[in-house]
Amino acid sequence: MHVQEGARDSLGCRCHFSNRRAFLSDLGLGFTGLALGSMFADDGKLKAGESTAHAVGAHRTPKAKSVIWIFLSGGYSHLETFDPKPALNRYAGKTFDETEFQNPIRSPLHAKRFRSVAAEEVNVRDVYPTIYPMQVGWKKHGESGIEVTDWWPSLAKHVDDLCFIRNMWTTDNDHAAENQIHTGRHRLDEQQPSIGAWAHYGLGTLNENLPKFVVLGGPTSSVTRESIDGYYLGPQHAGVPLQLDPGNPLPFGNRHPGQSFQQQQLEYDLISRLNGQVAVEYPEDQQLRARIRSYELAFRMQSAVPEAIDFSPETDATLNLYGLNNEATKVAGQRLLAARRMVERGVRFVQVYPSPYADWDSHQKLKEKHERLCATVDVPVAGLIHDLKQRGLLDETVVVFCTEFGRTPGLELRNGTDGRDHHPNGFTIWMAGAGLKSGYVHGETDELGYHALGEGHYVTDLHATVLHLLGLDHHKLEYPGRKRLEIDFGNVIQDVLA
């Protein structure tokens, strides 16, 4: 196609074209070019850095197509879930100095990994010296013999499908760690895009009618928006929160009662043309680019999203598998079933919050709170693993189950006598699915569950591993003009790969 310099477009604007791509970019006042760029990127034809707005494509053959990232806000106790420690019962009521083990507070690892926002002289977190015993029993499960506490009877049946990482650590000892596990940065540092945004940025879509990055049940509060934010990648890469209401999944995204489909289509066409006109003048405007894509996607999502979260085609057996027949498990079950339906339809990254903000934060009454909270997610999460596996989706999906930090081995003395404080020095997460070992435990904490032993794994190691399974080289995921630190990239946890 050749257009002479000085030709006018359909709106009478004079065009200056040097090549085919420039022509397509200007045609339709820039909107066609944006759509074309999206198609190129989704086909993996753009090199990293060639487009600042769209995907760069996989760097290697992926093991997984999608990720379901399950986050429990508040910090579940690794000790009462997936890393039980008999020594806590043996030395209950004694101080760290009264055990046969080195006092973990004096370990060099404590100073290396602990970063309090409060001044050191007034901060008492994570240094409680009196050992608090386990609040629940535990036993070995499956052929792999992995220890899980008795509060997870349903999930325990699936340990042979799971890969536990027991030596995670982070640095923020307050709930800003919820953002840190998703972005990799402490709150005192410059923020980074979330893991879901990087996956969105790096990969093309599998379904043009649904977002690549969906959020269910979150963000959990106004202060945790960073956990799903695209930051400097641009708002078009941020997570899209959806409500599990087929009648209104996208607030303000429905047609007015008196508006026909054709009328709305004309409205969107006009908006696209007006936005496109401005896009020609401001081609690097991230907010504008995101706005154009959001209008386009919102129009398509009006039919695709309600269908994706409509559970009526599901059998009673499936609904019961996720716990939708029980009020205690219904909320978590709905979100996890919706997550399965999303990845089934090609959504790349689904971030699920089964519980409200800081719900697992058990400074007091740990036994009462954890027993209740485990019961709300145990059946739904086990149901998700079973359902993915029986449908063959576990072979192409990565499931991540995590929290922001663990809980202290010592009894918290600030707020009562039956709880544990925040503990960033060592905690447990698990993964399952495509490209991962199953029935496997990687890493460990010390005998008291205090420190992640060895180098352990900072949270961005988890990011690097997930991106690797999606076929992305985390070191190649950079944004023009932005310099990432080595800790932002993390390292792939090679030992957990199948």
C-alpha positions in Angstrom: 0.0 0.0 0.0 1.3 3.4 -0.9 -0.1 6.8 0.1 1.5 10.0 -1.2 2.7 12.6 1.2 0.0 15.2 1.5 -2.9 12.8 1.1 -5.9 13.3 3.5 -7.5 10.8 5.7 -11.2 10.1 6.1 -11.6 13.1 8.4 -9.8 15.5 6.0 -6.5 15.5 8.1 -3.3 15.9 6.0 -1.1 12.8 6.5 2.7 12.4 6.3 3.7 8.8 5.9 7.1 7.4 5.7 6.2 3.7 5.7 3.3 1.3 6.1 3.4 1.1 9.9 3.2 4.9 10.1 0.3 4.9 7.8 -1.5 2.3 9.8 -0.7 4.2 13.0 -2.2 7.5 11.6 -5.2 5.8 9.9 -8.3 6.3 12.0 -6.4 9.0 14.0 -4.1 6.5 15.6 -6.6 3.9 16.9 -5.9 1.4 14.1 -2.2 1.6 14.9 -2.8 0.8 18.5 -4.9 -2.2 17.6 -2.3 -3.3 15.1 0.4 -3.0 17.7 -1.6 -5.1 20.1 -2.0 -7.8 17.4 1.8 -7.8 16.7 2.6 -8.0 20.4 0.0 -10.8 21.0 1.6 -12.7 18.2 5.0 -12.3 19.9 6.4 -10.4 16.9 7.7 -7.4 18.9 11.1 -7.4 20.5 11.5 -6.4 24.1 11.5 -2.6 24.3 10.1 -2.1 20.7 6.7 -1.3 22.1 6.2 0.4 25.5 2.5 -0.4 25.5 2.1 -4.0 24.6 3.4 -7.5 25.2 6.9 -8.6 24.2 6.1 -12.3 23.8 7.5 -15.4 25.4 11.3 -15.8 25.4 11.3 -19.6 25.6 8.8 -22.4 25.3 6.4 -22.0 28.2 5.5 -24.7 30.6 2.3 -22.9 31.6 -0.3 -20.8 29.9 -1.9 -19.2 33.0 -1.4 -18.5 36.7 -3.9 -18.6 39.6 -2.3 -16.6 42.4 -4.1 -17.2 45.7 -3.2 -14.6 48.4 -4.3 -14.9 52.1 -4.0 -11.4 53.5 -2.7 -10.8 57.1 0.0 -13.4 57.3 -1.0 -17.0 58.1 1.2 -18.8 60.5 3.6 -21.1 58.7 3.9 -23.0 62.0 0.2 -23.9 62.2 -0.2 -24.6 58.5 2.6 -26.1 56.4 5.8 -26.0 58.5 5.0 -27.6 61.9 7.8 -27.5 64.5 7.9 -30.1 67.3 10.5 -28.2 69.2 8.0 -25.4 69.9 6.0 -27.9 72.1 9.1 -29.3 73.7 10.4 -25.9 74.8 7.0 -24.2 75.3 7.2 -21.4 77.9 11.0 -21.4 77.8 13.1 -18.6 76.3 15.3 -19.0 73.2 18.4 -19.0 75.4 17.0 -22.0 77.4 16.9 -24.3 74.4 19.7 -26.4 72.9 19.6 -24.1 69.8 21.4 -20.9 69.0 19.3 -17.9 69.9 17.9 -16.9 66.5 17.7 -13.2 67.4 21.5 -13.2 67.6 21.8 -14.8 64.2 23.4 -12.6 61.5 20.4 -13.5 59.4 18.2 -11.4 61.6 20.0 -8.2 60.9 20.4 -9.1 57.3 16.7 -9.6 56.5 14.8 -7.6 59.1 13.9 -4.0 58.1 11.6 -2.3 60.5 9.9 1.0 59.7 9.8 1.9 63.4 13.0 3.0 65.2 15.0 0.0 66.4 14.8 1.2 70.0 11.0 1.1 70.1 10.5 -1.9 67.8 9.8 -5.1 69.7 8.4 -7.2 66.8 9.9 -10.5 66.0 12.1 -10.5 69.1 9.7 -12.1 71.6 11.9 -14.5 73.6 9.3 -16.9 75.1 8.4 -19.8 72.9 4.7 -20.3 72.1 3.7 -23.9 71.5 1.9 -25.3 68.4 -1.8 -24.6 68.6 -2.8 -27.6 66.4 -1.7 -31.2 65.7 -0.2 -32.4 62.5 0.7 -35.5 60.6 2.4 -36.8 57.4 0.2 -37.1 54.4 0.3 -38.8 51.0 3.0 -41.0 49.5 5.4 -38.0 49.9 4.9 -38.0 53.7 4.7 -34.2 53.8 3.6 -32.7 57.2 0.5 -30.6 57.2 -1.5 -29.5 60.2 -4.9 -30.9 61.1 -6.7 -27.6 60.1 -6.2 -28.6 56.4 -7.9 -32.0 56.1 -9.1 -31.5 52.5 -5.9 -29.9 51.1 -3.8 -32.5 52.9 -5.3 -35.2 50.6 -3.6 -33.4 47.7 0.0 -32.9 49.1 1.3 -35.2 46.4 0.2 -32.6 43.8 1.9 -29.7 45.7 5.4 -28.2 45.9 6.1 -26.5 49.2 8.8 -23.8 49.6 9.5 -23.5 53.3 12.4 -21.0 53.2 10.8 -17.8 51.9 11.7 -14.5 53.5 10.9 -10.8 53.1 11.8 -7.5 54.8 8.7 -5.5 55.7 7.4 -6.5 59.2 4.1 -4.7 58.7 1.2 -5.2 56.3 2.8 -3.2 53.6 4.4 -6.6 53.0 1.2 -7.5 51.2 2.4 -5.1 48.5 6.0 -6.3 48.8 5.2 -9.9 48.0 3.5 -8.7 44.8 5.9 -6.0 43.8 9.2 -7.0 45.4 9.9 -3.7 47.0 9.8 -2.5 50.7 7.5 0.4 51.3 10.5 2.8 51.9 11.8 2.1 48.4 10.5 3.1 44.9 7.6 0.9 44.0 7.7 -1.5 41.1 5.0 -3.1 38.9 3.2 -6.1 40.4 3.9 -9.6 39.3 0.6 -9.8 37.5 1.4 -6.6 35.6 4.7 -8.0 34.5 3.0 -11.2 33.2 0.5 -9.0 31.4 3.3 -6.9 29.9 5.3 -9.9 28.8 2.6 -12.1 27.3 0.0 -11.8 24.6 -3.6 -12.6 25.2 -5.4 -15.9 24.7 -8.8 -14.3 24.6 -9.4 -10.9 23.1 -12.7 -10.5 25.0 -11.3 -10.9 28.5 -8.6 -9.1 30.4 -5.2 -10.7 30.6 -5.0 -9.9 34.3 -8.1 -10.4 36.4 -8.5 -9.7 40.1 -11.1 -11.5 42.3 -11.9 -10.2 45.8 -9.3 -7.4 45.7 -7.4 -5.3 46.1 -8.2 -5.9 49.7 -8.0 -2.2 50.7 -7.1 1.3 49.4 -3.5 0.8 50.6 -3.0 -2.4 48.7 -3.7 -1.1 45.2 0.0 -1.5 44.5 -0.5 -5.3 44.7 -2.2 -5.2 41.3 -0.8 -2.0 39.8 1.1 -1.6 36.5 3.0 1.4 37.9 5.4 2.6 35.2 4.4 -0.1 32.8 1.2 1.8 32.4 -2.3 1.4 33.7 -3.2 -0.8 30.8 -1.2 -3.6 32.5 -2.8 -3.3 35.9 -5.2 -5.9 37.2 -8.9 -5.6 36.4 -11.1 -6.2 39.5 -14.3 -8.1 38.7 -17.4 -8.7 40.8 -18.9 -12.1 40.9 -22.3 -10.9 39.9 -23.3 -11.9 36.3 -25.8 -9.0 36.3 -23.2 -6.4 37.1 -19.6 -7.8 37.0 -18.2 -4.4 35.9 -19.6 -1.5 37.8 -20.4 1.3 35.4 -19.7 -1.0 32.5 -23.3 -1.9 31.5 -25.5 -0.2 28.9 -28.1 2.2 30.2 -31.6 0.4 30.2 -32.8 2.5 27.3 -29.7 2.2 25.2 -29.5 -0.4 22.4 -26.5 -2.3 21.4 -26.2 -0.3 18.1 -26.4 3.0 20.0 -23.7 2.0 22.4 -21.5 0.8 19.5 -21.8 4.2 17.9 -21.0 5.8 21.2 -17.8 3.7 21.5 -16.9 4.4 17.9 -17.1 8.1 18.5 -15.0 7.9 21.7 -12.4 5.8 19.9 -12.1 8.4 17.1 -11.8 11.3 19.6 -9.3 9.5 21.7 -7.4 8.4 18.6 -7.2 12.0 17.4 -5.5 13.0 20.7 -3.3 9.9 20.5 -1.7 11.2 17.3 -0.6 14.3 19.1 0.5 12.5 22.2 1.7 9.1 21.1 3.5 8.3 24.4 0.6 9.2 26.7 0.2 6.1 28.9 -3.1 7.2 30.4 -4.6 7.9 27.0 -3.4 4.6 25.6 -4.8 2.7 28.6 -8.1 4.6 28.2 -8.4 3.7 24.5 -7.7 0.0 25.2 -10.0 0.0 28.2 -13.0 1.3 26.2 -12.3 -1.2 23.5 -12.0 -4.1 26.0 -14.9 -3.0 28.1 -17.2 -3.1 25.1 -16.2 -6.7 24.3 -16.3 -7.7 28.0 -20.0 -6.9 28.4 -20.9 -10.3 27.1 -17.7 -12.3 27.8 -17.4 -11.5 31.5 -21.0 -12.4 32.5 -20.7 -15.7 30.7 -17.3 -16.4 32.4 -18.7 -15.9 35.9 -22.1 -17.5 35.3 -22.0 -20.8 37.3 -25.4 -22.1 36.1 -23.7 -24.5 33.6 -21.7 -26.1 36.4 -22.9 -29.4 37.9 -24.0 -29.7 41.5 -21.0 -31.9 42.1 -18.6 -29.2 40.9 -20.4 -26.5 43.0 -20.1 -28.7 46.1 -16.5 -29.5 45.3 -15.7 -25.8 45.8 -17.8 -25.5 48.9 -20.6 -23.4 47.4 -23.1 -25.4 49.4 -21.7 -24.1 52.7 -21.9 -20.5 53.9 -18.5 -20.7 55.5 -16.7 -21.7 52.3 -19.0 -20.0 49.7 -17.1 -16.8 49.2 -13.7 -18.4 48.7 -15.3 -21.2 46.6 -17.0 -18.7 44.3 -13.8 -16.8 43.7 -11.8 -19.9 43.1 -14.4 -21.5 40.8 -14.4 -18.2 38.8 -10.6 -18.4 38.6 -10.8 -21.8 37.0 -13.4 -20.6 34.5 -11.2 -17.6 33.7 -8.1 -19.6 32.9 -10.2 -22.0 31.1 -11.2 -19.1 28.8 -7.6 -17.9 28.3 -7.0 -15.3 31.1 -3.3 -15.3 31.7 -3.1 -14.2 35.4 -5.9 -14.4 38.0 -5.1 -13.0 41.4 -7.6 -14.3 44.0 -8.1 -13.0 47.5 -10.3 -15.6 49.4 -10.3 -13.5 52.6 -10.6 -9.8 53.5 -7.7 -7.5 54.3 -5.5 -8.7 57.2 -8.0 -11.4 58.1 -5.2 -13.9 59.0 -3.5 -11.4 61.3 -3.6 -13.4 64.5 -2.0 -11.3 67.2 -4.5 -12.7 69.7 -6.6 -15.9 69.7 -4.5 -17.5 67.0 -6.1 -21.0 67.6 -9.6 -19.6 67.3 -8.9 -17.4 64.3 -6.8 -19.9 62.3 -9.1 -22.8 62.9 -12.0 -20.8 61.6 -10.1 -19.2 58.7 -8.6 -22.5 57.5 -12.1 -24.0 57.4 -13.2 -21.2 55.0 -10.5 -22.0 52.4 -9.5 -25.6 52.9 -12.3 -27.2 50.9 -12.4 -24.5 48.1 -8.6 -24.7 47.5 -8.6 -28.5 47.6 -11.5 -28.4 45.2 -9.6 -26.1 42.8 -6.6 -28.5 42.7 -8.9 -31.5 42.1 -10.9 -29.7 39.5 -7.9 -28.4 37.5 -6.4 -31.8 37.6 -9.5 -33.7 36.4 -9.9 -31.3 33.5 -6.3 -31.4 32.4 -5.8 -27.8 33.3 -3.2 -28.4 36.0 -0.8 -29.3 33.3 -1.0 -25.8 31.8 -1.7 -23.7 34.9 0.5 -22.6 37.8 -1.2 -22.3 41.1 0.5 -20.1 43.8 -0.7 -20.1 47.4 0.9 -17.4 49.5 0.7 -14.8 52.2 2.9 -11.7 53.1 4.9 -13.3 56.0 4.7 -15.9 58.7 4.1 -15.6 62.5 6.6 -15.5 65.3 7.8 -18.7 67.2 7.7 -16.5 70.3 4.6 -15.5 72.1 3.5 -11.9 71.3 3.5 -9.9 74.5 2.0 -6.6 73.2 -1.6 -7.6 72.7 -2.4 -10.7 74.8 -1.1 -14.1 75.7 -2.5 -16.3 72.8 -1.1 -15.0 69.5 1.9 -14.6 67.3 3.2 -11.4 65.7 4.3 -10.7 62.1 7.4 -12.7 61.0 9.2 -11.9 57.8 12.4 -13.9 58.5 11.0 -17.3 57.4 7.7 -18.6 56.1 6.1 -21.1 53.7 4.2 -20.9 50.4 3.3 -23.6 48.0 2.9 -24.0 44.3 1.3 -26.6 42.0 0.9 -27.3 38.4 2.7 -27.0 35.1 6.5 -27.5 35.1 6.7 -28.0 38.9 7.7 -31.0 41.0 4.8 -32.5 42.9 4.8 -34.0 46.4 8.0 -32.0 47.1 9.4 -29.8 49.8 12.1 -27.3 49.0 14.1 -25.5 51.7 13.5 -25.3 55.5 13.5 -23.1 58.5 15.5 -23.7 61.6 14.2 -26.0 64.4 12.1 -23.2 65.9 10.7 -22.0 62.6 12.5 -18.7 62.9 14.9 -18.2 60.0 14.8 -19.4 56.4 18.0 -21.4 56.2 20.7 -21.0 53.7 20.2 -18.1 51.4 16.5 -18.7 51.4 14.2 -17.1 48.9 13.3 -13.4 48.8 9.9 -12.8 47.3 11.2 -11.9 43.8 12.6 -15.4 43.5 9.0 -16.6 43.5 8.2 -14.0 40.8 11.2 -15.1 38.7 10.0 -18.8 38.9 6.4 -18.0 37.9 7.6 -15.9 34.9 10.0 -18.6 33.9 7.2 -21.2 33.8 5.2 -18.8 31.6 8.1 -18.7 29.2 9.5 -15.3 30.2 13.1 -14.5 31.0 12.7 -12.2 34.0 16.0 -10.4 33.1 14.7 -9.5 29.7 11.5 -7.9 31.1 12.6 -4.3 31.4 11.0 -1.1 30.5 12.8 1.6 28.4 14.2 4.3 30.6 13.7 2.3 33.8 16.6 0.5 35.6 15.7 -2.5 37.8 17.8 -3.7 40.7 19.1 -7.2 40.8 16.8 -7.9 43.7 13.8 -6.9 41.5 14.6 -9.7 39.1 15.1 -12.4 41.7 16.4 -15.9 40.8 14.5 -18.9 39.4 14.1 -21.5 42.1 15.6 -24.3 40.0 15.1 -27.0 42.5 11.3 -26.9 42.3 11.2 -27.3 38.5 10.2 -30.7 37.2 
